[in-house]
Amino acid sequence: MPLPSFSCGFRLKHTLRRVFGNIGEEGTRVECGGRGGRRYRSRAVQGPGFPLRVQGLGGHLSVFLGLRRVCTERDRCSSTAGIELSDVGEWKAEEGACRRREAWEGRAEHAQPVTWIARMPVGARGEGRHGVRGGGERGERTAAERRVWMIGSVSSLGMARWDDGVRGGDPWLLHGGRGAIYKVNARTACKVESHSTRHGSKPANEAKNQNPKIIPFDYNRVVLEPFPDVPDSDYINASYVDSLVKPKAYIASQGPNENTIGDFWRMVWQERSPCIVMLTKTFDFIKVMCVQYWPAATGMEEVYGGIGVTVLHEEQLANFLIRTIRLRKDGAPEEGERRIQQYHYTEWSCHTSPFSNALLEFRRRVRLYMKSLCVPQEPAEGPTPAASVSSLDLSTASSNPPHALSGPVIVHCSDGSGRSGVYMAIDANLESADEDGCFVLYGYLKKMRSSRRGLVETLDQYKFVYEALEEYVICGMTYFPVSELSQRLKFKSTRNAEDKMNEYQKEYLQISKMTPKFTIGDCAGGHRPENREKNRDVIIVPPDNYRPYLTSFQGNTCTDYINAVFIDGYTRPREYIVTEWPLQPTIADFWSLVYDHECSAIVVLCSPRISSGYTHPKEYIVTEWPLPSVVPDIWSLVYDHDCSGIVVLCHPDPSPQYPSFWPETSRFRKYGAVFSVELMSRKEYPNIRSWVFKLNKKEIAPYRKTISTVVDEVQGTQIVSLTELMAGVKAEPKTCQLFQLMCWPMGHRVPTSTNSLVELMNMVERWRQRTEYGPIVVVSPDGCGRAGVYCAANACIEQVIQHGEVDVFQAAKTVRRHRPQLIENMTEYKYCYDLVLHYVLHYLHKK
């Protein structure tokens, strides 16, 4: 096998030492040549399984890695691939980088230009926590093939590091490049041959374009069947785009506007598209990004461009919606009807990047549906494996005639550029990974840009594609069918003989590595002088982008801050609000939180002889136990967010540290100048207590140093402010229910009764179905412990009910997005699995 050679400038000696040290099995020598013939030598402790030779060639780093291909016993062979990096510090000008890139592209015919190298273990079935799921016969691998190489374009990742866990069998990743290298790669990828856009630039078609800069090329535009005697009726702003394994796999289209709704549905019918991937909200940033081109009501048909469109079913998940749509051609009953699916990603705002795990799950759902169209539909004996295809997908696929949905996938955002390109780049490279075991990101970006302008529009989007692919490689397939739950948990409890760690520990360690870190600037609201006393712990402060703001006015000294964060559920975004037990000054803020965000339930997960708690993030709000000074803020939170319930997960001892913030026995209690809580009913169950409250709010006028009325200079009349007119007027009362768990003593990491916690979850869900409004406030002693368990386990139980799958790994990652301290230890992480198992064994089949 030929020796790989590394040549670099003298400046990169420390980088080489960092990259090639401690990463293999054999000792190696690294030689780095600088200007003037100087040489630097470093003996790496470990080599990557083969010798390395590094020579100096006057200042530029050119890396050629000899990659050993894993073969079967019958076919022992090896092959090499060349990968080039350029030292940013030695780049003289962007033109030089472009010339090096062009030189590299000449070699790309035999060695794919990709972005990182990852070697990962692949299980016997071709899938594993760190592996890429193989397709077809690739799923059956021998023991000799359990390690594969994934080749990516290192050229864009520059100063990189090898993953620390190589010797333990974890993937090898070369990642973490510098922004300058990303920038040069993105710029050079955009420098592609320009093509004619004559048809899209015609004056008659200008109104059909959302963005005059994003116009399809003539050579690959989608040409519609024209209407007789209607000039230019064959035009729509849409382009064919190839994937890495299939020509014309996608149609990149702009979102329909008022002039093109009919043309869009004509294209869907003509191209026999099986599904539509929509990546934009209809309204965002004070602008209509895309008109609603489907009927507003389920079951109602509307005709667009001669195509009858009916929404048959709509399924909501936290980050996207899945709509099943029936199509028929008006006036042509002989052509029958078709059923397609629209996948609408709703949490991707313009000029931002979504959460990578959420977009990967979205893409997985699309792929499951596409696979269902290729699978013969035969009635299965027994339950359908949940991890494969949902029953809705099967019914949609089986209702279509053969080859009716054999066309490309339609992908659109607002103008069919940036976000559409990001999705196609991720999808095409993951498909390539499944088929061929490699990523070709840089080359595919150039391919996309030659098909349509603006695909992967910004540098941040380019970086996000790398991050999403990296997460896919690191995490792999983390879900599994609920039927395998008991077997999987036994396996996860087994310790590895080499590193003495079980799967629970490895998963939690990986989650901890991938948890985002927030700066003080990200959490500026909680660190302001007027808000510091509202936090139990200055370390546990919510980021401003994800905290619920109080909107009820309680006085000039009150602020909009409460220590609480929104947490996504499985079917709703911002399903929970996690907060701490209120302090005495924040009790009114707590009730303001419940009111302002229309929280339907409060879950208190502790029982310190005095109970309290509230959570509400569009499903839940998680907050801490309020300090004495902020008790009114808690009730302001409840009122302002229309919380229908409060769950208190603790019961602290009666002390100034954990003040009572709801009336346990008295019928009526006032919190601050605005909120009063009236006890309507109270019930007790084994280890659970519940109260139903009516939350009242009284409007007050702000204090003014000037006269309370002003004089109209024109008419000379006095004008009274609306706030002063409403002063003293009671706002509409709101009802919420508070649930308190009594079997989770202070200081215990898990409750003494798992059944009681699962029953509490069921009681809260039944109450929510009755109220149908607002998130759930989850209260824990410090705003982090216990609350993460409740939110993650709830999301997993919803996933079990809806899709028959279990994915605790992603649920834990999701709840830690906005508050990294949630699920604060491995014990809580493992207990999430135990809760799901208890639900499956004792509740699932009773429904």
C-alpha positions, 0 to 999 in steps of 0.5 A, spaced: 500 500 500 503 506 498 505 511 503 500 517 504 504 523 504 503 530 507 506 536 505 505 543 509 508 550 511 512 551 517 506 554 521 502 548 521 507 544 525 502 545 531 496 543 527 499 537 524 501 535 531 494 536 534 491 532 528 496 526 527 497 525 534 494 519 539 490 517 533 492 510 531 496 504 533 503 505 530 508 510 531 509 515 526 514 520 524 511 527 522 516 531 518 514 539 516 518 543 511 518 550 512 521 556 508 529 556 507 529 548 508 527 548 515 524 542 518 520 540 523 519 533 526 514 530 531 514 523 533 506 521 534 505 517 539 500 513 535 498 512 528 492 511 524 493 504 522 498 505 517 505 509 516 505 517 515 510 521 511 510 528 511 514 533 507 515 540 506 513 543 499 514 551 501 508 553 505 502 549 502 499 543 505 497 538 501 494 532 504 494 525 501 491 519 505 492 512 503 485 509 505 484 502 506 478 499 503 475 494 508 474 488 503 471 481 504 476 475 506 475 473 498 477 479 496 483 482 499 485 489 496 486 496 498 485 503 494 487 510 495 484 516 495 487 523 495 484 529 499 487 536 499 487 541 504 490 548 503 493 552 509 489 558 510 495 562 513 499 561 506 493 563 501 496 569 497 489 570 494 482 567 492 485 566 485 490 561 488 485 557 492 481 557 486 486 554 482 488 549 487 481 547 487 480 546 479 487 542 480 483 538 485 477 537 481 481 534 475 483 528 480 476 528 482 474 523 477 477 517 481 477 520 488 471 523 490 472 530 493 468 530 500 468 533 506 470 529 512 473 522 513 469 518 518 470 511 520 465 508 524 462 501 526 456 498 522 452 493 525 450 486 523 444 489 519 448 495 517 445 499 522 448 502 529 448 508 533 454 510 530 453 507 523 450 509 517 444 505 515 445 501 509 440 500 503 439 493 500 444 488 500 448 492 504 444 491 510 448 484 511 455 485 512 460 480 515 464 481 521 470 483 516 466 489 513 463 492 520 468 498 519 467 502 513 470 508 510 466 514 509 469 519 505 468 527 505 471 533 502 476 535 507 478 541 503 473 545 506 474 543 513 482 545 514 484 545 521 481 539 524 481 534 529 480 526 530 475 524 534 478 522 541 474 515 541 478 512 535 481 506 539 475 505 543 471 504 536 467 510 536 467 514 529 473 518 526 471 524 524 475 530 521 471 536 522 471 543 525 474 547 520 475 554 520 470 560 517 475 562 512 475 555 509 468 555 509 468 561 505 472 560 500 469 553 498 462 556 498 465 562 493 468 557 489 462 552 489 458 558 486 463 560 480 459 555 475 457 556 468 451 561 467 446 559 463 440 562 459 434 564 463 430 567 457 423 564 458 423 566 465 425 573 464 420 575 459 415 581 461 409 576 461 412 571 466 415 577 471 409 576 475 410 569 476 417 570 479 417 571 487 425 573 486 427 576 480 434 574 482 432 566 482 430 564 475 430 557 472 435 556 467 432 554 460 435 548 459 432 544 465 426 548 467 420 544 468 415 546 462 408 545 463 403 543 458 401 549 455 393 552 455 391 553 447 391 560 445 395 562 452 402 564 450 407 563 456 402 558 459 408 553 459 412 557 464 413 556 472 419 558 476 421 550 477 428 547 475 429 539 475 435 537 480 439 531 480 441 527 486 447 523 487 444 517 485 438 519 480 437 524 475 431 529 476 430 526 483 428 533 485 424 539 482 426 545 486 420 550 485 419 557 488 413 557 493 406 559 489 404 566 489 397 568 487 398 568 480 401 561 480 397 556 485 394 553 479 400 552 475 403 549 481 398 544 482 398 542 474 406 541 475 404 536 481 399 532 476 404 532 470 410 530 473 407 525 477 410 527 484 409 523 490 410 528 495 411 536 496 417 538 501 415 545 504 420 548 508 417 555 509 412 558 513 406 562 509 408 568 513 414 570 516 418 576 518 412 581 516 412 578 509 408 573 505 413 568 504 408 563 500 401 563 499 397 557 502 396 553 496 391 548 499 384 548 502 384 551 509 379 545 511 380 538 511 375 534 507 373 540 502 375 540 495 378 546 491 380 546 484 386 550 482 388 550 475 383 544 473 386 540 479 381 538 484 385 538 491 382 535 497 386 535 504 384 528 507 388 528 513 393 532 517 398 530 522 402 535 527 408 534 530 413 539 533 417 541 528 412 539 521 406 537 519 404 531 514 398 532 510 395 527 506 392 530 499 387 527 494 388 530 487 383 529 481 383 532 474 377 536 473 373 534 467 377 527 466 375 522 471 378 516 466 385 519 469 382 517 476 385 520 483 391 520 486 394 521 493 400 525 495 403 527 501 405 534 503 411 535 508 411 542 511 417 544 516 414 549 520 420 551 524 425 554 519 425 561 519 428 565 514 435 567 514 436 562 520 438 554 521 433 549 524 435 544 529 439 539 525 436 533 529 429 536 527 431 536 520 434 529 520 427 526 523 423 530 518 427 528 512 427 521 515 419 521 515 419 523 507 424 517 506 419 512 509 414 515 505 418 514 499 420 507 500 413 505 502 411 507 494 416 502 492 414 496 497 408 491 494 402 493 499 400 486 502 396 485 508 401 484 514 399 478 519 400 482 526 402 489 527 406 493 522 413 494 524 413 501 527 420 503 525 418 502 517 412 505 515 406 508 518 399 505 516 397 512 514 403 512 509 401 505 507 394 507 505 396 513 501 401 508 497 396 503 496 390 507 494 394 510 487 395 506 481 401 503 479 406 508 476 402 514 478 407 517 483 413 515 479 416 522 479 421 527 482 420 530 489 418 537 489 422 541 494 420 549 495 421 554 500 419 561 499 423 563 492 426 556 491 433 557 493 437 557 500 433 552 504 431 548 498 438 547 497 440 545 504 435 540 504 437 537 497 444 537 499 443 533 506 438 528 503 442 527 496 448 526 501 445 521 506 442 517 500 449 517 497 452 514 504 446 509 504 448 507 497 455 508 496 458 509 503 460 516 501 459 524 502 460 528 496 458 535 498 462 540 495 461 537 488 454 536 489 453 543 491 457 545 484 452 540 481 446 544 484 448 551 483 449 549 475 442 547 476 439 553 479 441 559 482 441 560 489 441 553 492 445 553 499 444 561 499 449 563 505 455 561 509 451 559 515 447 554 511 453 551 508 456 550 515 449 547 517 449 542 512 456 539 514 453 540 521 447 535 520 451 530 516 456 530 522 450 529 527 448 523 522 454 520 522 455 521 530 448 519 532 446 514 527 439 511 527 437 512 535 430 510 534 427 503 534 420 499 534 417 499 541 416 491 540 424 491 541 424 495 547 425 490 553 430 487 549 434 493 547 434 495 555 437 489 557 443 490 551 444 497 554 445 495 561 451 490 559 458 493 560 463 493 554 469 489 556 474 494 553 471 501 556 467 499 562 461 503 560 454 501 558 450 504 552 446 508 557 453 512 559 455 512 552 449 515 549 448 520 555 456 522 554 454 523 547 448 528 548 452 532 553 458 533 548 452 535 543 448 540 548 449 547 546 453 552 550 449 559 552 453 565 553 452 571 558 449 575 552 445 569 550 441 570 557 442 577 558 435 578 561 436 574 567 443 577 568 440 584 568 440 587 575 433 588 576 432 580 575 438 577 578 434 576 585 429 572 581 433 567 580 435 561 585 441 559 581 445 565 577 448 559 573 441 556 571 438 562 567 434 562 561 436 564 554 432 570 551 430 567 545 427 561 548 424 564 555 416 566 556 415 573 556 410 576 561 405 581 558 401 583 564 402 589 567 403 589 575 407 595 576 412 600 574 418 596 578 416 589 575 419 586 569 417 581 563 422 576 566 421 570 570 426 564 570 423 559 565 424 556 558 420 553 553 421 546 551 418 542 545 414 536 546 413 531 540 407 533 537 407 541 539 412 546 539 413 549 546 409 544 549 412 545 556 414 551 560 419 549 565 420 553 571 423 553 578 419 553 585 417 561 585 421 565 590 417 569 595 418 575 590 416 571 584 410 568 586 406 573 582 410 573 576 409 565 576 401 566 576 402 572 570 406 566 566 400 562 567 395 567 565 399 570 559 401 564 556 394 560 557 397 555 561 392 549 562 396 545 567 401 546 572 405 540 574 409 540 580 414 535 581 416 536 588 413 536 595 416 540 600 410 540 605 408 546 601 407 545 594 407 549 588 409 549 581 408 551 574 410 549 567 408 552 560 412 551 553 406 551 548 406 544 551 409 546 557 413 552 561 418 549 565 420 554 571 423 554 578 420 554 585 419 562 585 422 566 590 418 570 595 419 576 592 417 573 585 410 569 587 406 574 583 410 574 577 408 566 577 401 568 577 402 573 571 406 568 567 400 563 568 395 568 566 398 572 561 400 565 557 393 562 558 396 556 562 390 551 563 394 547 568 400 547 573 404 541 575 408 541 581 414 536 581 416 537 588 414 539 595 419 543 599 419 544 607 415 550 609 421 555 609 422 562 606 426 558 601 420 554 598 414 559 599 407 557 598 404 560 592 397 557 591 391 557 596 391 549 599 386 550 603 383 557 603 378 559 598 381 565 595 388 568 595 391 575 592 398 575 589 401 582 588 397 587 585 394 584 579 392 577 580 388 573 585 387 565 585 380 562 587 380 555 589 374 551 585 376 544 587 381 539 590 382 532 590 387 527 592 389 520 589 395 515 591 401 520 591 398 525 587 394 531 589 390 536 584 387 543 585 382 547 580 383 554 580 380 560 577 385 565 576 383 573 576 386 579 573 385 586 575 388 591 570 392 597 573 394 604 570 402 605 570 404 611 575 405 617 571 409 623 573 405 627 569 398 629 568 394 623 567 390 626 561 393 630 555 389 635 551 388 635 544 391 641 541 386 642 535 380 640 539 382 642 546 379 636 549 382 631 554 384 624 552 384 619 557 389 613 555 386 606 554 390 603 560 387 608 565 380 607 562 381 600 564 384 601 571 380 597 576 377 593 570 377 585 571 380 581 565 377 575 563 378 569 568 382 563 566 381 556 569 387 551 570 389 545 574 395 544 578 397 537 579 403 535 585 407 529 585 408 527 592 412 521 591 419 524 589 422 527 596 427 532 596 434 529 595 432 523 591 434 523 583 428 519 582 421 518 585 419 512 589 413 510 585 414 510 577 407 508 576 405 514 580 409 519 575 406 515 569 399 516 572 400 523 573 402 524 566 396 521 564 391 525 568 395 531 565 393 529 558 386 528 560 385 534 562 389 538 556 384 534 552 378 537 555 381 544 555 385 544 549 389 550 550 395 553 552 402 549 554 403 546 561 408 549 566 412 544 569 415 546 576 421 543 579 425 545 585 431 549 581 428 549 574 432 543 571 432 537 575 426 532 574 423 537 569 427 534 563 425 527 565 418 529 565 418 532 558 422 527 555 418 521 557 412 525 555 415 526 548 417 518 548 410 516 550 407 520 545 411 517 540 410 510 542 402 512 541 403 515 535 408 511 531 410 505 535 417 508 536 422 509 541 427 514 541 429 517 548 436 519 545 433 524 541 428 526 546 433 528 551 437 532 546 431 536 544 429 538 551 436 540 552 436 545 547 434 551 551 436 549 557 442 544 558 441 543 565 435 539 564 436 531 565 442 533 569 445 526 570 445 519 567 440 516 572 435 521 570 437 519 563 436 512 564 430 513 568 426 516 562 427 509 559 424 506 565 418 510 564 417 508 557 418 501 559 413 502 564 408 505 560 408 500 555 407 494 559 402 497 563 398 502 559 399 501 552 395 495 550 389 498 555 387 504 551 
